[in-house]
């Protein structure tokens, strides 16, 4: 039905080489709306948007020249496509009498979600059908491995933990066994609260695979906030299950090898038809609120899946309610199980729709925290730059985490050599990786190692310092910082302190109130609780954070706009919401750093217009992202050259420093990069 517009003579001329535009999508939408009243509007969205994207619904007052669905349904100047009736009947009697979902809350968002899922089925089938035709059915997408086989591999791997030595390893095994036991439970929403160092990756994978086998589920999807954590977790999973069954889908990965394995993984990025997917919050949630066919293809393959949200406290607060409703829909109407994994579990149960059952996998989570407690968090008040540097200079090995790139550079410039390291996103990823490897080596050899870093080191970087200094920030950041101290639990009590300090800078004053709020709440929690890393303190922190956030938990008002669709004729603003739902909203520009010969080769290819998806991904490890104002300044002095929209190459290599990365001095405003 979606392609009946192709029966027109005009479209037949087009496929025979005539250079004419023909709207072939609207015809099917009009016919399905006409013949299938109960479901007509739902199916009309899918058909009308199967090439151009899901349109806004509009209103009954829209005219035929409007791009809305109601406008399209009034178009009368379409080419005659009536010939389709000789070949096709629209099967009204095969459709159910009512919408086959359980409406959540007002029902509007549930209906819009159903439209997205049906749209996903249609566009993926359409792409695959075209692919089979164009290739002569020669493309092999099959991944020959079952969930049962993957579970067997994992169970064989975890046999090595059968005889744990030491209290910490005993507790890790306790967590693992609890996850295996809980996997027998029904589908639903779960929380997995595991202290840092508790073996969350292996334990959550064990729950997911055994649960999937128990309930006949299709795949496991890991959703992770940062690419640095993805790469680390994916490496662990691949080492256990085999790299050919694990898809990493994020900006830093490129499947450009021509081998059969790489080819299948590259194809799997399009629709996630693979047993294990590891992806980012951005890729996952933005796909659910996109209106583009290419982004929505994968959505139907999230149904009947086990979805693990790692570091659940990092779910974006401005879009927290839409994220939570997405999770609710997947569990309520599409047969999925969702697990919120965290060492600092956010108090979000009250944000789910009324009546939602959420089950904690680890029944004695508070007791586990005592076994895994490896640091002492101390508040030491306000420090000047000079006093902070003095603190750091007195230590042989120390990590200092600050809130801005500018602060990181200033403190690093004040430290003496040797062993002075700087980490920030002003260094390209390849450069950072090299420095992190050097830092780990010096820590192991007990050489001088003083590291000044932005918050990037708090996620996915396994380092172990005897002392950590953390500039005042939200409680989740403080606890993540503590995870870089005494990580293996082997240090003496005096060598496991995390010092939280304020600074004599204007960082907090320049921040908008929404970004200042976590820091202020964390200060209050520190006054009320002797141990801010305790489950009780963490719950109090998030409860207050979400309560004071109010409407900013859905600050684009996405949920109410979709709920209104249930009472205004099924009009949903799909296109509008897709343009507004951006988890990373700051306008940034990528600057490619010619850091090594490999980078220079990639730059040359881009300059020669060799711009494939693969080539763009290959260059990601050499990109530093800067704000628009910073890019304009560098462009103005000829330091960078534009080679594509929002993509530049650094021409003045003297601005890139081996110790601190790209030099961008801009006095007004404040950067809150990590």
Residue, then its C-alpha position, 0 to 999 in steps of 0.5 A: x500500500x505504501x507505494x501505490x503512488x508508483x502506479x501513476x504514469x508519471x512515476x513510471x516515466x521517472x523510473x525509466x529515466x525522465x528527470x521529473x519529481x513525483x510524490x508517490x508517498x501521499x497516495x498510499x496515505x490517502x487510500x489507507x486513511x480513506x479505507x481504514x478509519x480506525x487505524x487510518x491516521x496511524x498508518x497514514x503517518x507511516x506511509x506519508x513519511x516513509x521517504x521524507x520522514x514522519x510529518x507533523x500532524x497539523x490540523x483539520x484546517x490545513x490546506x493541501x499545500x501544507x507539509x503536514x499530514x492533514x495537509x497531505x491528505x487533502x492533496x488533489x493534484x496528485x498523478x492518477x494512480x488508480x491502476x493499483x486497484x487491478x493488482x492490490x486490495x487493501x485488507x480492512x478485515x485483517x486489522x484489529x478492531x482496537x489499537x493493540x497497546x495498553x495506553x500509558x498515562x494519557x495515551x497520546x504518547x503511547x499512540x505516537x510511540x506505536x506510530x514510530x514502531x510501525x514506521x520503523x517496521x515499514x522503512x526497515x522492510x522497505x530498505x531491505x527489499x530495495x537492497x535485495x533487489x539492487x544486489x540480486x539478493x547477494x548481501x548476507x546480513x545473517x549473524x549465526x549465533x543464538x542467545x543460548x550459545x552466547x549464554x553458554x559462552x558466558x557461563x563457561x567464562x564465569x566458572x573462573x569466579x567459583x572460588x573467590x579469594x578475599x572479601x571483595x571477590x566474595x561480594x562480587x560473586x554474591x552480586x553475580x549470583x544474585x543477577x543470575x537468580x533474578x534473571x528467572x523473574x518476569x519481564x519488567x523494569x529493574x534496578x541494579x545497584x552495584x558499588x563501584x568495583x562490584x563487577x557490574x559489567x559481567x553481572x548485568x550481562x549475566x542477568x541479560x543473557x539468562x533473562x533473554x533465554x528464559x523469555x525468548x528475547x531477541x537481543x541485549x542492548x547496552x545504553x551507555x553515556x560516554x564513548x570511553x565507557x562503551x569502548x571499555x565495556x564492549x572490549x570486555x563483552x567481545x573478549x567473552x562472547x566474540x567480537x563478531x556478535x557485538x555491535x558498537x554503535x557510536x561516533x568513534x567506531x568505523x567498520x571499514x574493513x572489507x572482511x565478512x565480519x566487518x561488513x556484517x557489523x557495518x550493515x547491523x548499524x543500520x537496524x541493530x539486527x544483531x544479538x548484542x548492541x552497545x550504544x550511547x544515550x544520544x544514539x538510543x534516545x534521539x532515535x526514538x524522537x527522530x522522524x527520519x527513516x534512517x534513524x528510525x529503522x532500528x526502533x522495532x528491533x528494540x522490542x522484545x529485548x533486554x535493555x541495560x542502561x549503564x550509569x543510569x544517573x547520567x540520563x540527561x536531566x533536561x529530557x529525563x521524563x521523555x527518557x523514562x516514558x520511552x523506557x515505560x513504553x518499551x516494557x509495557x507495550x513491546x515486551x522488553x525488560x529494562x535495567x537501570x544500572x548504577x553505583x549511585x542509583x538516582x531516585x527516579x521511581x516516582x517519575x515513572x507513570x503511576x503503578x509502575x513496578x520497579x524491582x531491585x535486583x540486589x536486595x541488600x545493596x546498602x550492606x554491599x556499600x560497606x564492603x566496597x567502601x574504599x575511600x574517605x570523602x573529605x570537604x576542605x573548603x575554599x582553595x586559591x590556585x596557589x594553595x591548591x598547587x601547593x597541596x598537589x606539589x606535596x604529593x608524589x601521585x595525585x589526581x585533581x579534577x576541575x570543572x573547566x578546561x581553562x582551569x585545568x590548563x591554568x593549574x597544570x601550567x603552575x605545576x613543576x615537572x616531571x610527572x605533570x600531566x593534563x587531560x581535557x577535551x582540548x586534546x584529541x582522543x588519540x593524544x589523550x589515550x597515549x597520555x592515559x597509558x603513560x599515566x597508568x605506567x607511571x602509577x604502576x612504577x610509583x613514579x611522580x604522577x600529578x594529573x590535572x583533568x576535567x571530568x572526562x577521567x571520571x567515566x571509563x578511565x581505570x586509574x588508581x591514585x592514592x589521593x584525589x582532589x575534586x572541585x565542588x560539583x554534583x554528588x554523582x561527580x564526586x562519587x565518580x571521582x572517588x572511583x579513581x582513588x584506591x580502586x583496587x582496595x589495597x591502599x592503607x587508610x591514610x592513602x585513600x582520601x578524596x578531597x572536595x574543595x571550592x575555588x576562588x573562581x567565578x565558575x559557579x557564578x557564570x553558570x545558569x541556575x539549572x547547572x548550578x543546582x547540583x553543586x548547591x544541593x551537594x553542599x547541603x547533603x554534605x552538611x546533613x550526612x557524614x558519608x555522602x557516598x552512602x545509599x541514603x545520601x545519594x537517594x536524598x540528593x537525587x530526590x531533592x535534585x529532581x524535586x527542584x528541577x520541576x518542569x526542566x525534567x522535560x524542558x521542551x514540553x515533549x510529553x504534554x505535546x504528544x499526549x495532546x495528540x490523543x484529544x486533537x484528532x491524532x495530530x502529533x508534532x513529529x517533525x518539530x520534536x525531532x528538530x528540538x530533541x537534542x541531548x547535546x545542544x551546544x553548537x560546536x565545531x570539530x577541528x581535525x588535528x594533524x596529530x600523526x601521519x594517519x591523521x594527515x592521510x585522513x585529512x588529505x582524503x577529506x580534502x579530495x572529497x573522499x567523504x564516506x561515513x567510514x572516512x568521517x568516523x576514521x577521523x573522529x579520534x583526531x577531532x577537538x570540539x570547540x564552541x562557535x565563538x572559539x572557532x570563529x576566532x581561530x578562523x579569523x586569524x587563519x589558524x584553521x581551514x574549513x573543509x566541510x560544514x562545521x568541520x575544520x582542519x588546524x593549519x597553525x600546528x603551533x597552537x597544538x601543545x603536546x602537554x595541554x592540546x589545542x590553545x584557544x584563549x577566549x575570555x568572555x563566557x564560560x565553557x562547560x566541556x569535560 
